[in-house]
């Protein structure tokens, strides 16, 4: 009897509580946060097709493109909050989420430039910055991770608002509101891009000194 009780006690001590086991288990890739990320990525071609219907001159279709863009942008906020709140952060989400964000913003910028609504140089500056920051992250990946800054989040928010205003068929003088917001977005885009370059160089120098 004593031997059996001792064995049971040892087994109980070596078996982690069910709560600890669940906490230690990695979240499934098939979760609501990742579903929203995939949905946002799938909406990109739908948004482009709707935007180009009737060469972007149809008010109802422009409003539809605006609605799709806004919905997709909202999913960007929701999936991140769900992932953090309910422990649904996965490697897939870390990779797919920024890809979906850049695909949506990039498609909108290029589409607006093709339609002659947004100057091409604005699109080139923003996309070049995004590609450059992505390459910087890969460049320093083995030395560390460059975290997303508040400036980066502000940049995304301003870009999204400006794009939304450009998508709306607003009467004069309201289009100037889009120009003003996009100008602010450009400033933040360039400034944060420079900050990322500085962080990447600092991270590399720090890693080289410790090697």
Phi and psi restraints in degrees (value plus and minus 20) as a CYANA .aco file:
   2 UNK   PHI     -85.3   -45.3
   2 UNK   PSI     -57.6   -17.6
   3 UNK   PHI     -85.0   -45.0
   3 UNK   PSI     -62.3   -22.3
   4 UNK   PHI     -85.4   -45.4
   4 UNK   PSI     -61.7   -21.7
   5 UNK   PHI     -83.6   -43.6
   5 UNK   PSI     -58.5   -18.5
   6 UNK   PHI     -85.5   -45.5
   6 UNK   PSI     -58.7   -18.7
   7 UNK   PHI     -86.7   -46.7
   7 UNK   PSI     -60.6   -20.6
   8 UNK   PHI     -83.5   -43.5
   8 UNK   PSI     -59.6   -19.6
   9 UNK   PHI     -85.8   -45.8
   9 UNK   PSI     -60.9   -20.9
  10 UNK   PHI     -85.4   -45.4
  10 UNK   PSI     -59.5   -19.5
  11 UNK   PHI     -85.4   -45.4
  11 UNK   PSI     -60.5   -20.5
  12 UNK   PHI     -85.5   -45.5
  12 UNK   PSI     -57.5   -17.5
  13 UNK   PHI     -89.5   -49.5
  13 UNK   PSI     -53.1   -13.1
  14 UNK   PHI    -105.1   -65.1
  14 UNK   PSI     -31.0     9.0
  15 UNK   PHI    -119.0   -79.0
  15 UNK   PSI      98.3   138.3
  16 UNK   PHI     -88.4   -48.4
  16 UNK   PSI     130.0   170.0
  17 UNK   PHI     -77.7   -37.7
  17 UNK   PSI     130.8   170.8
  18 UNK   PHI     -78.8   -38.8
  18 UNK   PSI     -55.1   -15.1
  19 UNK   PHI     -83.3   -43.3
  19 UNK   PSI     -61.2   -21.2
  20 UNK   PHI     -86.6   -46.6
  20 UNK   PSI     -57.4   -17.4
  21 UNK   PHI     -84.1   -44.1
  21 UNK   PSI     -62.4   -22.4
  22 UNK   PHI     -86.2   -46.2
  22 UNK   PSI     -57.1   -17.1
  23 UNK   PHI     -88.4   -48.4
  23 UNK   PSI     -54.4   -14.4
  24 UNK   PHI     -97.7   -57.7
  24 UNK   PSI     -43.2    -3.2
  25 UNK   PHI     -89.2   -49.2
  25 UNK   PSI     117.8   157.8
  26 UNK   PHI     -91.6   -51.6
  26 UNK   PSI     122.7   162.7
  27 UNK   PHI     -86.0   -46.0
  27 UNK   PSI     129.0   169.0
  28 UNK   PHI     -90.1   -50.1
  28 UNK   PSI     125.7   165.7
  29 UNK   PHI     -83.4   -43.4
  29 UNK   PSI     -51.4   -11.4
  30 UNK   PHI    -104.5   -64.5
  30 UNK   PSI      58.0    98.0
  31 UNK   PHI    -152.5  -112.5
  31 UNK   PSI     147.9   187.9
  32 UNK   PHI     -81.5   -41.5
  32 UNK   PSI     -55.4   -15.4
  33 UNK   PHI     -83.8   -43.8
  33 UNK   PSI     -65.5   -25.5
  34 UNK   PHI     -90.4   -50.4
  34 UNK   PSI     -53.0   -13.0
  35 UNK   PHI     -78.9   -38.9
  35 UNK   PSI     -63.3   -23.3
  36 UNK   PHI     -86.6   -46.6
  36 UNK   PSI     -56.7   -16.7
  37 UNK   PHI     -83.7   -43.7
  37 UNK   PSI     -65.6   -25.6
  38 UNK   PHI     -84.6   -44.6
  38 UNK   PSI     -58.9   -18.9
  39 UNK   PHI     -81.5   -41.5
  39 UNK   PSI     -62.7   -22.7
  40 UNK   PHI     -81.7   -41.7
  40 UNK   PSI     -61.8   -21.8
  41 UNK   PHI     -85.5   -45.5
  41 UNK   PSI     -59.0   -19.0
  42 UNK   PHI     -89.5   -49.5
  42 UNK   PSI     -46.2    -6.2
  43 UNK   PHI     -95.4   -55.4
  43 UNK   PSI     -37.3     2.7
  44 UNK   PHI     -78.8   -38.8
  44 UNK   PSI     -74.1   -34.1
  45 UNK   PHI     -84.4   -44.4
  45 UNK   PSI     -52.8   -12.8
  46 UNK   PHI     -83.0   -43.0
  46 UNK   PSI     -64.4   -24.4
  47 UNK   PHI     -79.9   -39.9
  47 UNK   PSI     -63.9   -23.9
  48 UNK   PHI     -83.4   -43.4
  48 UNK   PSI     -66.0   -26.0
  49 UNK   PHI     -80.4   -40.4
  49 UNK   PSI     -66.6   -26.6
  50 UNK   PHI     -83.8   -43.8
  50 UNK   PSI     -59.9   -19.9
  51 UNK   PHI     -82.3   -42.3
  51 UNK   PSI     -55.7   -15.7
  52 UNK   PHI    -111.0   -71.0
  52 UNK   PSI     -20.7    19.3
  53 UNK   PHI     -83.0   -43.0
  53 UNK   PSI     111.9   151.9
  54 UNK   PHI      37.5    77.5
  54 UNK   PSI      14.2    54.2
  55 UNK   PHI      35.7    75.7
  55 UNK   PSI      11.0    51.0
  56 UNK   PHI      51.9    91.9
  56 UNK   PSI      -6.2    33.8
  57 UNK   PHI    -118.9   -78.9
  57 UNK   PSI     -28.6    11.4
  58 UNK   PHI    -104.1   -64.1
  58 UNK   PSI      99.5   139.5
  59 UNK   PHI     -80.2   -40.2
  59 UNK   PSI     -66.9   -26.9
  60 UNK   PHI     -79.2   -39.2
  60 UNK   PSI     -61.2   -21.2
  61 UNK   PHI     -92.7   -52.7
  61 UNK   PSI     -52.2   -12.2
  62 UNK   PHI     -84.9   -44.9
  62 UNK   PSI     -60.0   -20.0
  63 UNK   PHI     -85.4   -45.4
  63 UNK   PSI     -56.4   -16.4
  64 UNK   PHI     -85.6   -45.6
  64 UNK   PSI     -62.3   -22.3
  65 UNK   PHI     -82.3   -42.3
  65 UNK   PSI     -60.4   -20.4
  66 UNK   PHI     -80.7   -40.7
  66 UNK   PSI     -64.7   -24.7
  67 UNK   PHI     -83.3   -43.3
  67 UNK   PSI     -62.0   -22.0
  68 UNK   PHI     -84.0   -44.0
  68 UNK   PSI     -63.2   -23.2
  69 UNK   PHI     -83.2   -43.2
  69 UNK   PSI     -65.3   -25.3
  70 UNK   PHI     -82.8   -42.8
  70 UNK   PSI     -64.3   -24.3
  71 UNK   PHI     -80.3   -40.3
  71 UNK   PSI     -65.3   -25.3
  72 UNK   PHI     -83.3   -43.3
  72 UNK   PSI     -60.2   -20.2
  73 UNK   PHI     -85.2   -45.2
  73 UNK   PSI     -56.0   -16.0
  74 UNK   PHI     -85.9   -45.9
  74 UNK   PSI     -59.3   -19.3
  75 UNK   PHI     -81.1   -41.1
  75 UNK   PSI     -49.1    -9.1
  76 UNK   PHI     -82.9   -42.9
  76 UNK   PSI     -58.9   -18.9
  77 UNK   PHI     -94.5   -54.5
  77 UNK   PSI     -61.4   -21.4
  78 UNK   PHI     -89.5   -49.5
  78 UNK   PSI     -63.9   -23.9
  79 UNK   PHI     -84.9   -44.9
  79 UNK   PSI     -57.4   -17.4
  80 UNK   PHI     -85.5   -45.5
  80 UNK   PSI     -62.5   -22.5
  81 UNK   PHI     -86.5   -46.5
  81 UNK   PSI     -60.5   -20.5
  82 UNK   PHI     -83.8   -43.8
  82 UNK   PSI     -63.1   -23.1
  83 UNK   PHI     -81.6   -41.6
  83 UNK   PSI     -62.8   -22.8
  84 UNK   PHI     -93.6   -53.6
  84 UNK   PSI     -60.3   -20.3
  85 UNK   PHI     -89.8   -49.8
  85 UNK   PSI     -59.6   -19.6
  86 UNK   PHI    -128.3   -88.3
  86 UNK   PSI      -6.1    33.9
  87 UNK   PHI      44.2    84.2
  87 UNK   PSI      22.4    62.4
  88 UNK   PHI    -124.1   -84.1
  88 UNK   PSI      -2.0    38.0
  89 UNK   PHI     -91.2   -51.2
  89 UNK   PSI     104.6   144.6
  90 UNK   PHI    -149.2  -109.2
  90 UNK   PSI     142.5   182.5
  91 UNK   PHI     -81.9   -41.9
  91 UNK   PSI     -57.6   -17.6
  92 UNK   PHI     -81.1   -41.1
  92 UNK   PSI     -64.7   -24.7
  93 UNK   PHI     -83.5   -43.5
  93 UNK   PSI     -58.8   -18.8
  94 UNK   PHI     -82.1   -42.1
  94 UNK   PSI     -53.0   -13.0
  95 UNK   PHI    -106.9   -66.9
  95 UNK   PSI     -65.6   -25.6
  96 UNK   PHI     -92.4   -52.4
  96 UNK   PSI     -54.8   -14.8
  97 UNK   PHI     -81.0   -41.0
  97 UNK   PSI     -73.5   -33.5
  98 UNK   PHI     -85.1   -45.1
  98 UNK   PSI     -50.5   -10.5
  99 UNK   PHI     -84.2   -44.2
  99 UNK   PSI     -64.6   -24.6
 100 UNK   PHI     -83.6   -43.6
 100 UNK   PSI     -60.9   -20.9
 101 UNK   PHI     -81.4   -41.4
 101 UNK   PSI     -70.6   -30.6
 102 UNK   PHI     -86.2   -46.2
 102 UNK   PSI     -54.6   -14.6
 103 UNK   PHI     -85.9   -45.9
 103 UNK   PSI     -61.9   -21.9
 104 UNK   PHI     -86.7   -46.7
 104 UNK   PSI     -70.8   -30.8
 105 UNK   PHI     -83.9   -43.9
 105 UNK   PSI     -65.1   -25.1
 106 UNK   PHI     -82.5   -42.5
 106 UNK   PSI     -63.3   -23.3
 107 UNK   PHI     -83.3   -43.3
 107 UNK   PSI     -60.1   -20.1
 108 UNK   PHI     -85.9   -45.9
 108 UNK   PSI     -64.0   -24.0
 109 UNK   PHI     -84.0   -44.0
 109 UNK   PSI     -67.8   -27.8
 110 UNK   PHI     -83.2   -43.2
 110 UNK   PSI     -63.0   -23.0
 111 UNK   PHI     -80.9   -40.9
 111 UNK   PSI     -64.2   -24.2
 112 UNK   PHI     -85.5   -45.5
 112 UNK   PSI     -55.7   -15.7
 113 UNK   PHI     -90.5   -50.5
 113 UNK   PSI     -60.3   -20.3
 114 UNK   PHI     -81.5   -41.5
 114 UNK   PSI     -56.9   -16.9
 115 UNK   PHI     -99.0   -59.0
 115 UNK   PSI     -24.1    15.9
 116 UNK   PHI      59.5    99.5
 116 UNK   PSI      -4.8    35.2
 117 UNK   PHI    -107.4   -67.4
 117 UNK   PSI     -54.3   -14.3
 118 UNK   PHI    -141.8  -101.8
 118 UNK   PSI     111.8   151.8
 119 UNK   PHI     -78.2   -38.2
 119 UNK   PSI     120.9   160.9
 120 UNK   PHI     -81.9   -41.9
 120 UNK   PSI     -53.3   -13.3
 121 UNK   PHI     -84.6   -44.6
 121 UNK   PSI     -50.6   -10.6
 122 UNK   PHI     -85.4   -45.4
 122 UNK   PSI     -66.2   -26.2
 123 UNK   PHI     -81.3   -41.3
 123 UNK   PSI     -62.9   -22.9
 124 UNK   PHI     -83.8   -43.8
 124 UNK   PSI     -63.3   -23.3
 125 UNK   PHI     -81.1   -41.1
 125 UNK   PSI     -67.6   -27.6
 126 UNK   PHI     -87.5   -47.5
 126 UNK   PSI     -66.1   -26.1
 127 UNK   PHI     -87.2   -47.2
 127 UNK   PSI     -58.1   -18.1
 128 UNK   PHI     -81.9   -41.9
 128 UNK   PSI     -61.4   -21.4
 129 UNK   PHI     -82.2   -42.2
 129 UNK   PSI     -64.8   -24.8
 130 UNK   PHI     -84.1   -44.1
 130 UNK   PSI     -64.1   -24.1
 131 UNK   PHI     -84.7   -44.7
 131 UNK   PSI     -61.3   -21.3
 132 UNK   PHI     -82.1   -42.1
 132 UNK   PSI     -64.2   -24.2
 133 UNK   PHI     -85.6   -45.6
 133 UNK   PSI     -59.1   -19.1
 134 UNK   PHI     -81.9   -41.9
 134 UNK   PSI     -63.9   -23.9
 135 UNK   PHI     -84.9   -44.9
 135 UNK   PSI     -57.1   -17.1
 136 UNK   PHI     -81.8   -41.8
 136 UNK   PSI     -61.8   -21.8
 137 UNK   PHI     -81.1   -41.1
 137 UNK   PSI     -61.6   -21.6
 138 UNK   PHI     -88.5   -48.5
 138 UNK   PSI     -54.6   -14.6
 139 UNK   PHI     -82.7   -42.7
 139 UNK   PSI     -56.8   -16.8
 140 UNK   PHI    -126.4   -86.4
 140 UNK   PSI     -10.0    30.0
 141 UNK   PHI     -77.5   -37.5
 141 UNK   PSI     -59.7   -19.7
 142 UNK   PHI     -95.0   -55.0
 142 UNK   PSI     -32.6     7.4
 143 UNK   PHI    -119.3   -79.3
 143 UNK   PSI     -38.9     1.1
 144 UNK   PHI     137.0   177.0
 144 UNK   PSI     158.6   198.6
 145 UNK   PHI    -132.4   -92.4
 145 UNK   PSI     112.7   152.7
 146 UNK   PHI    -104.7   -64.7
 146 UNK   PSI      92.3   132.3
 147 UNK   PHI     -92.5   -52.5
 147 UNK   PSI     134.3   174.3
 148 UNK   PHI     -89.1   -49.1
 148 UNK   PSI     114.3   154.3
 149 UNK   PHI    -118.2   -78.2
 149 UNK   PSI     147.8   187.8
 150 UNK   PHI     -84.2   -44.2
 150 UNK   PSI     -55.1   -15.1
 151 UNK   PHI     -82.1   -42.1
 151 UNK   PSI     -57.4   -17.4
 152 UNK   PHI     -85.0   -45.0
 152 UNK   PSI     -59.8   -19.8
 153 UNK   PHI     -88.3   -48.3
 153 UNK   PSI     -58.4   -18.4
 154 UNK   PHI     -84.1   -44.1
 154 UNK   PSI     -59.9   -19.9
 155 UNK   PHI     -78.8   -38.8
 155 UNK   PSI     -66.7   -26.7
 156 UNK   PHI     -83.5   -43.5
 156 UNK   PSI     -61.4   -21.4
 157 UNK   PHI     -83.7   -43.7
 157 UNK   PSI     -65.8   -25.8
 158 UNK   PHI     -85.1   -45.1
 158 UNK   PSI     -61.3   -21.3
 159 UNK   PHI     -81.3   -41.3
 159 UNK   PSI     -63.4   -23.4
 160 UNK   PHI     -84.4   -44.4
 160 UNK   PSI     -63.4   -23.4
 161 UNK   PHI     -83.5   -43.5
 161 UNK   PSI     -64.9   -24.9
 162 UNK   PHI     -82.2   -42.2
 162 UNK   PSI     -65.0   -25.0
 163 UNK   PHI     -81.4   -41.4
 163 UNK   PSI     -62.9   -22.9
 164 UNK   PHI     -78.8   -38.8
 164 UNK   PSI     -60.9   -20.9
 165 UNK   PHI     -87.3   -47.3
 165 UNK   PSI     -58.0   -18.0
 166 UNK   PHI     -87.2   -47.2
 166 UNK   PSI     -53.4   -13.4
 167 UNK   PHI     -89.5   -49.5
 167 UNK   PSI     -52.1   -12.1
 168 UNK   PHI     -92.5   -52.5
 168 UNK   PSI     113.4   153.4
 169 UNK   PHI     -98.1   -58.1
 169 UNK   PSI      52.5    92.5
 170 UNK   PHI    -101.8   -61.8
 170 UNK   PSI     122.0   162.0
 171 UNK   PHI     -97.6   -57.6
 171 UNK   PSI     140.9   180.9
 172 UNK   PHI     -83.2   -43.2
 172 UNK   PSI     125.5   165.5
 173 UNK   PHI    -116.1   -76.1
 173 UNK   PSI      -2.5    37.5
 174 UNK   PHI     -80.4   -40.4
 174 UNK   PSI     -49.6    -9.6
 175 UNK   PHI     -76.0   -36.0
 175 UNK   PSI     -43.0    -3.0
 176 UNK   PHI     -83.8   -43.8
 176 UNK   PSI     -47.8    -7.8
 177 UNK   PHI     -81.9   -41.9
 177 UNK   PSI     -59.6   -19.6
 178 UNK   PHI     -84.5   -44.5
 178 UNK   PSI     -60.3   -20.3
 179 UNK   PHI     -83.0   -43.0
 179 UNK   PSI     -62.3   -22.3
 180 UNK   PHI     -85.3   -45.3
 180 UNK   PSI     -66.2   -26.2
 181 UNK   PHI     -86.2   -46.2
 181 UNK   PSI     -59.5   -19.5
 182 UNK   PHI     -86.6   -46.6
 182 UNK   PSI     -55.7   -15.7
 183 UNK   PHI     -82.0   -42.0
 183 UNK   PSI     -62.8   -22.8
 184 UNK   PHI     -84.0   -44.0
 184 UNK   PSI     -60.7   -20.7
 185 UNK   PHI     -83.2   -43.2
 185 UNK   PSI     -59.1   -19.1
 186 UNK   PHI     -83.6   -43.6
 186 UNK   PSI     -63.0   -23.0
 187 UNK   PHI     -80.8   -40.8
 187 UNK   PSI     -68.7   -28.7
 188 UNK   PHI     -85.1   -45.1
 188 UNK   PSI     -56.3   -16.3
 189 UNK   PHI     -81.2   -41.2
 189 UNK   PSI     -66.7   -26.7
 190 UNK   PHI     -88.9   -48.9
 190 UNK   PSI     -65.3   -25.3
 191 UNK   PHI     -82.2   -42.2
 191 UNK   PSI     -66.9   -26.9
 192 UNK   PHI     -87.2   -47.2
 192 UNK   PSI     -51.0   -11.0
 193 UNK   PHI     -82.9   -42.9
 193 UNK   PSI     -62.4   -22.4
 194 UNK   PHI     -84.1   -44.1
 194 UNK   PSI     -59.5   -19.5
 195 UNK   PHI     -82.9   -42.9
 195 UNK   PSI     -60.1   -20.1
 196 UNK   PHI     -84.6   -44.6
 196 UNK   PSI     -58.3   -18.3
 197 UNK   PHI     -82.0   -42.0
 197 UNK   PSI     -65.1   -25.1
 198 UNK   PHI     -82.3   -42.3
 198 UNK   PSI     -63.9   -23.9
 199 UNK   PHI     -83.2   -43.2
 199 UNK   PSI     -61.2   -21.2
 200 UNK   PHI     -84.0   -44.0
 200 UNK   PSI     -64.8   -24.8
 201 UNK   PHI     -84.4   -44.4
 201 UNK   PSI     -60.9   -20.9
 202 UNK   PHI     -84.0   -44.0
 202 UNK   PSI     -60.5   -20.5
 203 UNK   PHI     -85.1   -45.1
 203 UNK   PSI     -60.9   -20.9
 204 UNK   PHI     -86.1   -46.1
 204 UNK   PSI     -65.4   -25.4
 205 UNK   PHI     -82.3   -42.3
 205 UNK   PSI     -62.3   -22.3
 206 UNK   PHI     -83.0   -43.0
 206 UNK   PSI     -59.6   -19.6
 207 UNK   PHI     -88.8   -48.8
 207 UNK   PSI     -58.9   -18.9
 208 UNK   PHI     -88.1   -48.1
 208 UNK   PSI     -53.5   -13.5
 209 UNK   PHI     -89.5   -49.5
 209 UNK   PSI     -49.9    -9.9
 210 UNK   PHI    -106.1   -66.1
 210 UNK   PSI     -32.3     7.7
